């Protein structure tokens, strides 16, 4: 196998491992925050909620629907 092929394979392996570790870290952080007194903030059915460890939800506000973007268009943000 060529050295270039080995580098690509190793990079793919590292990238897939990073994605797996990120999912695990996010899940652990979510569970830890959920267990806290303040709970977590989450979007549920088009609204922003505070979700608590006992499963109760407190609605904060409705949020606007997602905006569909054209992938072929360049967008800029105005400050």
Residue pairs with C-beta under 8 A, 6 or more apart in sequence:
30 40
33 39
33 40
34 40
34 51
34 52
34 53
35 53
36 53
38 50
39 50
39 51
39 52
39 53
40 50
40 51
41 48
41 49
41 50
41 51
41 60
42 48
42 49
42 51
43 49
43 63
44 51
44 57
46 62
46 63
46 65
47 59
47 60
47 61
47 62
47 63
48 59
48 60
48 61
48 62
48 63
49 57
49 58
49 59
49 60
50 57
50 58
50 60
51 57
52 58
69 75
